[in-house]
Amino acid sequence: MKKLIILLLILHCVIGLIGCSHKEPSVVNTYCAASDTEVEQENTNLTEEQRKWSKMWELWVEGQVDSPYAELMTYQSEINNGGHGQYFTNVENTGDLQKEIMALETVLPSKLKGNLKRAYEAYVILENEGENEQAEKDLSQCDKVFYENEDEITRILEEYADKVKL
């Protein structure tokens, strides 16, 4: 369990660097590498927006983020860590993939919702047939569309983070 929490915190740091260009990398790096005491001291230098963003990810690690935002955070994390293929595999192995997808469909903008559907269709083909060059291309293209539009996901999460109580 401790290894999972450490892994999730590292993932949180990576997402902070990739998905949140409004944060200073030095602040995120300091947060990721710091002890709890150092984090507390560093948090006093963060803006309220940055502290809320950080708190949201802490709540996510603890499983205390509301649906569909928890699913959206998992989606963003997994895609940034290995693409749609990894996302579908990991969620399928640890939870209810169909429930996750349904939750995402309630919050994703239409372009990303369609992209998720196409990615899932390619994933199913690969799971059922094994190697399939077209399905692999489609999955890779869906990853590209995600990255090109990730700022929309970040915006949704920033709106959610703004409601987090410190």
N, C-alpha and C positions, 0 to 999 in steps of 0.2 A: 504494500500500500504506500509506504514511504517513497519507494522508487517511482511509482505512478505519479505521486504529487510532485516530486522533483521534475519528472519528465514534463508534466503539464505546466509547471512554472517556467521551464526552459522554453516550451512551446509558446507560452504567453509572451515571453520576451521576444521571441522571433517574430511573432505577429505584431507586437508593438513596433518593431523596427520596420516590418514590411508594410503593414496595413495602416499605419498611423503616421503619416509624414509630418503631422503637426507637432509631434513630440520630438524633443531633442534627443538624438541617439545617445548622447552622453548620460542623460537622465535615465533613459531606459536601461542602458548598460549598467549604470550604477545600481539601479534597482535590482536587476537580475543577479548581479554578483554580490550584493550586500547581505550582511547578516540582518536579522530582524531589527536589532537596535539601529543599525545603520540605515535600514529602510525607513524606520520611523523618523530619524533625523533628516533623511533626504526628502521624505514626503512633505516636510515643512517648506521646502523650496519649490514644490510643484504647485501649479495652478489648481484651482478647485476642479476644473474640467479634467486635468490629468489625474488628480486623486480619485475622482469618480470613475474614470476609465480603468484605473488600476484596481479599484475596489470591485468593479463589475467583474473583472477577470478573476479576482480572488473568490468572489461568490460563485463563479462558474466552476472553479476547481473544487469548491465545496458542494457543488450540486444544488445551489440555492438561487439560480437564475430562472426567471419565469419563462414558460413556453410562449411563443416560439423562439424567443431570443437565445435560450440555451442551445437549441438545435442550430440556430444560425451561427452561433459562436463555434460550435463543434464543426459545422460545415466549413466555415472559414479556416479554422485551424487545420483540419484534415486536408483540405485542398492545398493550402500553403505548405503542407508537410509532405505531400505525395500525390496530389491530384485526385480527381474523382474516383479513380479505381481504388485508391487507398481509402477514401471516405466510405464508399459503399461496402468494401470488405470489412473495415473496422466496425462500422455501425452494425452491419449484419451479424458480426461475430459477438458483439457486446450488447445489442439491444434490438429494438423493433424497427427495422429499416423502413418499412412502409409507413409507420407512424411518424418517423422522423421526416420523411419526404412530405407527408401531408402537412406537418407543422411548417415546414419550409415554404410550402406553396401558399400559406396564409400571409407570409411576410415578404417574400421575394418580389421584386418588380417583374413585370411580365417577360421581359427579355431573359432575365436570369431564371425565371420559372421554366420557360421553354428550354433553356439550355440544360437545366437539371434533368428535365424529362428526356432529352436527347442523350445525355450522358448515361442515364439509367438504362435506356434501351440498348446502348452499345455495351454497357457492362453486362447486361443479361445475356446478350449474344456471346460475349467472351466467356461467361460462366458456363453456358450451355454447350457451346461448340469448341471451346478452347481457342486456339489461335485463329484470328480472323483479321486480316490486314485492314479491311474497311472499318470494322468496329474499333480497332486500335486507333486508326486515324481520326475517327469520329470522337472518341474519348479524348484524344489529345487536342482536337479542335475545341471541344467543350471546356477543357482546362484553359485554353487561350482566351476564350470568351469570358470566362470567370475572371481571369486576371485583368483583362481590359476593362471590366466593369466592377471591380472589387470596391472601388470608391463608393458605390451605391450601398454595398453591404456595410462598409465602415460608417457611412452616414446614418444608416438605420441603427447601428449599434451605438453610435455617439448620442443619438436621440434617446435611446434607452438608458445609456450611462448617465445622461443628464438628470434622470429621475432617481438615480441611486442615492440613498441617504448615507452620508458619511458618519 
